[in-house]
Amino acid sequence: MKKEKLAILGGKPILSKPFSLYNSLGAEEKKAVARVMDKKIISDFIGRAGDKFLGGEYVKKFEKDFCRKFGVKYAVSFSSASTALQAAVAALGIGPGDEVITSPFTMSATASAILFNNAIPVFADIDPENYCLDVESIKKKITKRTKAILTVNIFGGSSDFSKIIPLAKKHNLKIIEDNAQSMGAKYEEKYLGTIGDIGIFSFNVHKHLQCGEGGVLITNDEKLVFRAQLVRNHGEVIVDDLSGEGIQESIIGSNYRLSELHAAVAIEQLKKINKLNNPRVNLAKYLTSQLKKFSWLAPCKILENSTHTFYVYPIKFFAGKIGIKRETFTKAMAAEGFVLGQGYLKPLYLMPIYQKREIYPARKFPFVSEEFGTNAKYCKGDCPVAERMFEKELLITSICNSQRTKADIDLFVKAIKKIEENIEELKKYEPR
C-alpha cells in the first residue's frame, strides 16, 4: 500500500478543516441568564456586615449546590480560581516569613497566591509520570518556615495523597489543593479538592465547568470559610462592623465576588458536569489504547485508586526513539490539522520575578528580608524533571473534550502513524 505524503512536505492534510472551539454552553445557561436579567439584580453583594455580605440568591444557591455535589460543609464562590487561591493562603494565616511548597509546573497564579500574602513559594519537582508534585522532592524542601503544601492536581489527575497526607501530618503542615484542572476526578472515592484542608476550583471558559470567569473555595473548617469570605468581600470593613460582637480577625480583603449572572450559568453547568466529563474520560481511554502502538510516545499515567477527568491529555515524546525533534513532530502534526502544545508551561521559578527576586521596584521583599531572615533562591536545575518536560518531552492535546468523537481520535492517531511512516523523509526536512 502506497504511503501518504506528509502535508508539511506538500501532501494532503488528514484534517482539512480545524475542529470547532470547545463550548459547553447551551439553552439552559441562556435561560438562566435571562432569569437574572428579568430580576434586574445582576450582583447582590455589599461590602459591609449584614445580609448582603455573602451575596445574592444565585451566588448562595450555587455555593449550596456545590457543597451538595462534593460532600463538603462550606463553599465560597470567587471571581476566579486565582483570587480563591489568594484567599486560601490568607485563610490559613500564612504571611511574611512563611514558606509554602508548591509545583513549578502550573499556571503562575498558583505561586502568585503565595506572593500576594507576602509569603515565599518554594518549588518542589514533579513526578515524570503524572506531572503532580513528587513527594521525595517535597521532603527535601521542608524547613522550619514551611506552613503548607499547595499541591496541584494537574491536567485532570490526582496528586499522590497516599504520601502527601502522612508527610503533611508529620510536619504539621496544611494542604491546599489547586484543583482548577481536575474537577470531578477522585482519589480513593473522594473528590479531588475535598482531600486537603482547602480545595480550589476554576470556571473560566476552557475548564470542565465554565461560567465565563469564576472559582470556588471549599473546606470543612468553619474558621477557614469565614476568613475566606472576609478576603472575598472587603474583610477589614466587616471586622470593624462586627467588632462589638467580639470578632477580631487580622485580615484585609478585596472585591473578589462572583456576580449573579456568573453564578446562574455555573448552577446550570454544575447540573451537567458528569455529562461533560464522561466523554472526556472515555475518549482518553481510547486514545491511551491507541498510543500503545507507538514506542516513542507515552500516554498519561493514572495513579492507583484514582480517576482522571482529562482537562487536557498529556503525551510524553521520546526524540531518541523516533529520531526527530519534538518541534519537528508538532509542526508535522499541525500541518495535518492537529495543533499540539509543547512542554505546557515554563517552570515558574525561571520567570523574571523569581530570577530577579523582585515584585516591587528596587525591593527584594519577601524573597529577601532582614526582618524575617529570608533569602529565597531560584536557580536553573532546581526541578530537573519539570525542566525536562518543558524543554524536551511533554506534548499536550485537547482532543479529548466532550465535543469530539472516537472518529476524531482515529484521525489524530492516523496523523501520528502517517508521520511515523514518513520519518526518513521528515528527517531530511528537519534543520541540522
C-alpha angles and dihedrals in degrees: 000000000000113000121235118250115245115254090228087060095047103281130124115280119240092227111045096180125041118245116260117259116268113265124167096177121113146159092300093062092045091054091047092054090048090054091054092047091051089056089051092219107111094166127019108186128118121191094231135082112275141074093316095053090089097043137245140311099285096042090053093045092050091050091048092048091048091053090050093048095049099032098240132132100230139031126178117193120217140186089254143348087256092062090042089056091051089052092048093056091045092047089060090054093244114159147133114357093020127113130213120194114221144152123280089203101078144074113301093248092074093066094031089063087064093048092049086064091048092246124127126255113222113196122220122190126257134244109257092221105049101014095229124119116304108230095212088057091048090055091057092052099053115111136164087272095057112114104165149004113232101197123189120219093209131202093357098307138107134262114235098265092170085075103025096056097053090045092051092048092049092055097033093244128157121232124223117187117211094204097166092126104035108059112160096013119124142212115203091343093307120113114248109251091043097070102073129053090269132015130198130205131189129215106182121136101284100039127105089262116029135186099161095269128357149110143197135218117206131191143148093222115100094202093050093050092052092051090048090052089051091053090049096054118032095288097186089064093048092049089053091048091051098041091107089060092057095257108152117171125155099220144121124211141190139194102288094143129143116230124233089247093057092043092052091054091045091053091058093044091051090056091062101035093115090049089053095044101044096068090050091054095045094047091047091053089051093048090049091054091049096047090060086080090072119069091194095059127064121201125221118286118226117207119243114266092019140097130218130216099192107226080181130352114246120207126188115223122206109200093185092061097049100031100232134092121260090243091056091051093050091049090052091048091048090053088054089053102263117111115202129191117233121222096340103237135352110258104270097234089065091063117106097253091059096039091049092033087220130129097151120047112273093352128108098198128157092016092054120027131159089195094058098025093238126154110166118190130194119191139174106262095035092118107021096178093054090048093049092050090050098044104035123359120035127088126181130206130178094198093115096073123126094261095060128083139210087261088061090051089051090055090048091052090044089058090052091049091048090055092048091051091051097041096122092054090046091052089058089052093051115098115246 
